[in-house]
Amino acid sequence: MLATVFAVAFVCRAAVFIPAIADPVRSLSPPDSPEYVTIAQNVAAGRGFSEAASPPYRPDVRRTPVYPSLLAGIFLTGGGLRLAAFVGIVESAATVAVSASIAAALFGAGAGLFCGLLLAVDAISVSYSGLILTEASFTLLLVAGVFALLRRPQSTAATAVGAALLGAATLCRPAGILLGPASLPVGAWRGGGRRSIARRYVLVNVIFVAVALLWVARNAVVAGAPTLSSIASVNLYFHRAAAVEARVEGKDVDDVRASWEKQFESMAGRWTEPEKLEWMTRHAKEVIAQHPFIYVLTTVDGMALMLESDADELCRVLGVAEGTAAFRAAAVASALQLSLLYAAAIGGLAAALRDPQRRLAALIPLTFIAYFVLVGGPEAYSRFRVPAMPFIAILGGAGVDALVKAIRGRVLS
């Protein structure tokens, strides 16, 4: 089963990224991709973890280390963007196989197979698999961590590995900063009594925090900023607060962001990194505190946008121009695929809630789906849905499996 879903997932992803073999620039999604590449090139050249294009190579505290380090390893072997895209495709296909394994553990072999097939053809997962972005690496670390924590019989070693993988996921993408606390339903599903669950949960979070603190300590030493990433303050000010300001002023959010960025650059030239972070955080909180209801509305808008279908990135990689018949066809196909997956997931959740033995199992994917929806914020869009898709597919696999069994039961009766 795992070999089958891996093969289907790999073929779907490789087929989409064939154009990137001839034109590897298609694997770059600005502005993030060029930043990762620059840091990786500096690391590979021995210039340190820096985004600077020229000396002095000041240490970067915006990006976390896992993905740039992976790219640096690829560059050190003589590989380039094509190999980096291929590695992402393999990671994404592996994510499908691991997600199928989780679904099988929670809901049975049939659910595992259907989960794998649903995720293998998911448009947004395919679209971001070969891009020079954190999505493929982050999502694989996430599902691998959850799978390790689900292992039965209970094993301290498996718990430690799962916690370390979740910590590594956070060092790949700061959005994972609360994955340790969010893992409680996983430990509860493993059972063993309240004390055993509590001990494992504490162990998971101790290891998870320890892994994250390694990078916090590095940032404190090299930049005087004891933070996992400066991106939290950047997003809070230039995305969340800017979205609120744009809505209040009736302006385009991109125009507000551009104006704020220009103003900030003119002020902060000589500031230290902690001073920059403190200023952005303080001013962002002031804007949000003045308009809390507007902030809620913009957050809801972000959630809705995150959950919508979007074929833009897929068409960009394929070289399909906006407004063409092919673009419209891709948009329709993407919307149909996502609608069917959502319907299957709702069916799977409903079936699990009716079964007392599966209610706790359903809470695991539901928790991680809710996690990524909630952390997205006003700046969320379809890309933010990628790490949630394995868990939506897990419920979808359970839904299709329940439907197949119901149809089979009626036919046989």
Sequence and secondary structure as in RCSB ss.txt:
>XXXX:A:sequence
MLATVFAVAFVCRAAVFIPAIADPVRSLSPPDSPEYVTIAQNVAAGRGFSEAASPPYRPDVRRTPVYPSLLAGIF
LTGGGLRLAAFVGIVESAATVAVSASIAAALFGAGAGLFCGLLLAVDAISVSYSGLILTEASFTLLLVAGVFALL
RRPQSTAATAVGAALLGAATLCRPAGILLGPASLPVGAWRGGGRRSIARRYVLVNVIFVAVALLWVARNAVVAGA
PTLSSIASVNLYFHRAAAVEARVEGKDVDDVRASWEKQFESMAGRWTEPEKLEWMTRHAKEVIAQHPFIYVLTTV
DGMALMLESDADELCRVLGVAEGTAAFRAAAVASALQLSLLYAAAIGGLAAALRDPQRRLAALIPLTFIAYFVLV
GGPEAYSRFRVPAMPFIAILGGAGVDALVKAIRGRVLS
>XXXX:A:secstr
 HHHHHHHHHHHHHHHTHHHHH GGGG  TTHHHHHHHHHHHHHTTS S   SSSS     SS SHHHHHHHHHH
HTT  HHHHHHHHHHHHHHHHHHHHHHHHHHH HHHHHHHHHHHHT HHHHHHHTSSSSHHHHHHHHHHHHHHHT
 SS  HHHHHHHHHHHHHHHTT GGGTTHHHHTHHHHHHH S HHHHHHHHHHHHHHHHHHHHHHHHHHHHHHS 
 SS THHHHHIIIIIIHHHHHHHHT  HHHHHHHHHHHHHHH TT  HHHHHHHHHHHHHHHHHH HHHHHHHHH
HHHHHHHS   HHHHHHHT  TTSHHHHHHHHHHHHHHHHHHHHHHHHHHHHHHSTTTHHHHHHHHHHHHHHHHH
H TT  GGGGGGGHHHHHHHHHHHHHHHHHHHHHHHH 
